[in-house]
Amino acid sequence: MTQGSGLSRRAVLILGGVAALTAACGGGSDGSGGGKVTVWHGYTDHEAEALGKLASRWNSAHPEQQVELVFNGGNDGALQKTLASFVSGNPPTVAYEFGSSLNGLAARPQTQDLSAAVRDDKDFGWDDLFAAGRDAATVDGKVYGVPALVDNLSLVYNKKLFDEVGVAYPTESWTWEDFRAAAVKLAKPEDNRYGWAYVNDGSEDTVWRFLALLWQAGGDLLSSDGKKAAFDSDAGRQAMQLLHDMAVVDKSVYLDTGDQQYVNLFNSARIGMLWTGPWDLGSINEDVSYGVQFLPGKVTHATIAGPDVFSVFGDSGKADAWPFLKWLLSAEIHLEFALETGHLPIRQSELSLPKYAEFLEKFPGNKVFVDNLAKNVSKARPNIAEYPKISQALGAAVQSVLLGKEEGAAALAAARAEVDEILAGS
């Protein structure tokens, strides 16, 4: 997941400088391809097994373009390891990174502009990729990555608890008022039971849920020119007020400190609703009957995506790694990977393939997440160097409101002043 719990498997696959590799592994460093492709990744268990199967199939069919998979120790430290490899002069050909890392990597001389490769290759089908993935791969109009994974937030609810309190299941047209009322009925604070859970450690895991609320109320994070904060608005205040009222007034929200206990509590019927992604579905116990629905809406039912991408380093990176990546991310092959892992399709065309019905049968909860990509992912976090600091300021504001330490308007005003200074370069 890009930042925090849900996003720890999200990443940007970065095609890297293979000049140092070719000397040791053989293969051309003249840009003609044929070099060995070393892929750093943080996958474990079924994801690692599925990727391994595909790499083995590629290697059997392409003896002159061999792919070597190398576990990087976990995606959480992937960016630091990649940057260290730049210093040593021996980067991988491909590395799995968080999508939020792309902006910093785009500024590095090792990282290649893939714009021509992805946009001019009609067989690759750039426009077939979901918009959320394309947005995450693009910095200042240039493509520095290839979408590898696209997630988003939906409402996951415990059917047993809804039945117990006599509340109808969430629908596509649910409002914030419906959502809040259901959370109140589901909650029994005296018994440590809550209607909803919110990650409240001040990290990006805190922020991106707030951004969904902001967008649902018709607001924006930044001004259209990106030079000023825009979240200190009527929409932002409505979003903060909802969080304050549910957490402080209703006491219907379990505030997760970042230790990811919310899934365990959901499994034990201590939490009725989650705003989470497909990565958590595999952690829900088999005996828990749950449903998945779009997020409730104010003006819209906007959600937020957490895409990952594959990017390129070094002069021969494109020639060596592009054929493998193009194959790996083709509709047919990626859907095979999705069937093994539960990952969402990254392309519109995957939804038309015969095996997509098999995917939905195997992972029925994922249908809403897939539909979200086309219907409710309309905005993206900005790919700008200042975003980590913006997130930190906004995360602290949200945290203070959820804890009842500040009123929403005051917290937003303080965060806006801080963000404006950040954007001004102060």
Helices and strands as residue ranges (DSSP letters): G 5-7, E 12-15, H 19-25, E 37-41, H 45-61, E 67-71, G 75-77, H 78-88, E 94-97, G 99-101, H 102-106, E 111-112, H 115-120, G 126-128, H 131-136, E 138-139, E 142-143, E 146-149, E 154-158, H 159-165, H 176-186, G 189-191, E 194-199, H 204-216, H 234-244, I 245-249, E 253-256, H 262-267, E 271-276, G 278-283, E 290-293, E 308-313, H 317-328, H 331-341, G 348-352, H 355-362, H 366-375, H 387-402, H 408-424
